[in-house]
């Protein structure tokens, strides 16, 4: 983390032993270790929170994209359905016209009589 070599650690330990004294050194080392552990946990927690927020934003963006595509697909489906409905209406109208044109005339209307 700090790029401290073994020889530098020895120098720091000797200076700490001289400044703090042999009686208090174990207690100071435990306290320093506990503080370092807390700091590492805090940094890991912050990283996890940032990662969670980034994932949440990505999921929101993905949800918006999916909703936009679903809306577009629904619009396309409605347009296609309307087009098919119009084609069916046109086909039905053409069929009725063809049926009337192809229908044989069996009786001729008599003059003067109305049915």
Protein Blocks (a to p, Z undefined) as FASTA:
>chain_A
ZZpafklmmmmmmmmmmmnopklmmmmmmmmmmmmmmmmmmmmmmmmmmmmmmmmmmmmm
mmmmmmmmmmmmmmmmmmmmmmmmmmmmmmmmmmmmmmmmmpccfbdcdehiaZZ
